Amino acid sequence: MLKTKYILPLIFILLTVVLTGYCATYTSQYPPAHNDTYVKATTKRDTNRWAYFNTDPALSLTGGDSGTGWASQTGVDADQRFHIDLGSAKIIRRIYYENYHHLGGTYGAGMKNFTFWGSNIGAGSFDDLVYANDEGWTELTVATNVMLEHIAADQADPKYITVTNTTAYRYYAFKFADNYGGDPRISGRHIELQTEDGYPPPEGANIMFLFSDF
């Protein structure tokens, strides 16, 4: 039986958890290398705008877009796949992105409506960049299917989308349906996949541990 002297402290702990909520922390996961082997897109504008420029954290998030982000082929502003091979299976729980801008302007090319997918089927699926081919891929639930435009300034503008995912996948795919209009490309400055620290929790872990010594 629970001792009376423990009741009030336990109530305080439980109320704190309820009122403050659970604050998750995340760890960035990158492909083994930032090159065309591990990061691919259906098309690219030119060799100054490879897909893998979007995953490289060493590249600038400000200034001009040449050599700092991905852009689809000129004239292609819809239906682009963007694939990332993490090298090993990981449970991705959040997406961090910086949408497109050039010197703080030209936002229309930014990534807009998208779906997010995971796969472990192998390189055959990873290398297939046909927009409509989803064989071997599992669509994942995301908090929103819209990436917001970059703010009207030449500065970093980090945005995050949580992912409902309990399965470790090696390969992840974005299917970008369109941009924000007024530009003949779909473009981005940065995409980063993140795992949730401490997820999944140890088997059997729950709040009942609070009562184990009483």
Secondary structure in CASP SS format (residue, H / E / C, confidence):
PFRMAT SS
TARGET T0000
AUTHOR 0000-0000-0000
METHOD secondary structure of the structure
MODEL  1
M C 1.00
L C 1.00
K C 1.00
T H 1.00
K H 1.00
Y H 1.00
I H 1.00
L H 1.00
P H 1.00
L H 1.00
I H 1.00
F H 1.00
I H 1.00
L H 1.00
L H 1.00
T H 1.00
V H 1.00
V H 1.00
L H 1.00
T H 1.00
G C 1.00
Y C 1.00
C C 1.00
A C 1.00
T C 1.00
Y E 1.00
T E 1.00
S E 1.00
Q E 1.00
Y C 1.00
P C 1.00
P C 1.00
A C 1.00
H C 1.00
N C 1.00
D C 1.00
T C 1.00
Y C 1.00
V E 1.00
K E 1.00
A E 1.00
T C 1.00
T C 1.00
K C 1.00
R C 1.00
D C 1.00
T C 1.00
N C 1.00
R C 1.00
W C 1.00
A H 1.00
Y H 1.00
F H 1.00
N H 1.00
T C 1.00
D C 1.00
P C 1.00
A C 1.00
L C 1.00
S C 1.00
L C 1.00
T C 1.00
G C 1.00
G C 1.00
D C 1.00
S C 1.00
G C 1.00
T C 1.00
G C 1.00
W E 1.00
A E 1.00
S C 1.00
Q C 1.00
T C 1.00
G C 1.00
V E 1.00
D C 1.00
A E 1.00
D E 1.00
Q E 1.00
R E 1.00
F E 1.00
H E 1.00
I E 1.00
D E 1.00
L E 1.00
G E 1.00
S E 1.00
A E 1.00
K E 1.00
I C 1.00
I E 1.00
R E 1.00
R E 1.00
I E 1.00
Y E 1.00
Y E 1.00
E E 1.00
N E 1.00
Y C 1.00
H C 1.00
H E 1.00
L C 1.00
G C 1.00
G E 1.00
T C 1.00
Y H 1.00
G H 1.00
A H 1.00
G E 1.00
M E 1.00
K C 1.00
N E 1.00
F E 1.00
T E 1.00
F E 1.00
W E 1.00
G E 1.00
S E 1.00
N C 1.00
I C 1.00
G C 1.00
A H 1.00
G H 1.00
S H 1.00
F H 1.00
D H 1.00
D C 1.00
L C 1.00
V C 1.00
Y C 1.00
A C 1.00
N C 1.00
D C 1.00
E C 1.00
G C 1.00
W C 1.00
T E 1.00
E E 1.00
L E 1.00
T E 1.00
V E 1.00
A C 1.00
T C 1.00
N C 1.00
V E 1.00
M C 1.00
L C 1.00
E C 1.00
H C 1.00
I C 1.00
A C 1.00
A C 1.00
D C 1.00
Q C 1.00
A C 1.00
D C 1.00
P C 1.00
K E 1.00
Y E 1.00
I E 1.00
T E 1.00
V E 1.00
T E 1.00
N C 1.00
T C 1.00
T C 1.00
A C 1.00
Y E 1.00
R E 1.00
Y E 1.00
Y E 1.00
A E 1.00
F E 1.00
K E 1.00
F E 1.00
A E 1.00
D E 1.00
N E 1.00
Y C 1.00
G C 1.00
G C 1.00
D C 1.00
P C 1.00
R E 1.00
I C 1.00
S E 1.00
G E 1.00
R E 1.00
H E 1.00
I E 1.00
E E 1.00
L E 1.00
Q E 1.00
T E 1.00
E E 1.00
D C 1.00
G C 1.00
Y C 1.00
P C 1.00
P C 1.00
P C 1.00
E C 1.00
G C 1.00
A C 1.00
N C 1.00
I H 1.00
M H 1.00
F H 1.00
L H 1.00
F H 1.00
S C 1.00
D C 1.00
F C 1.00
END
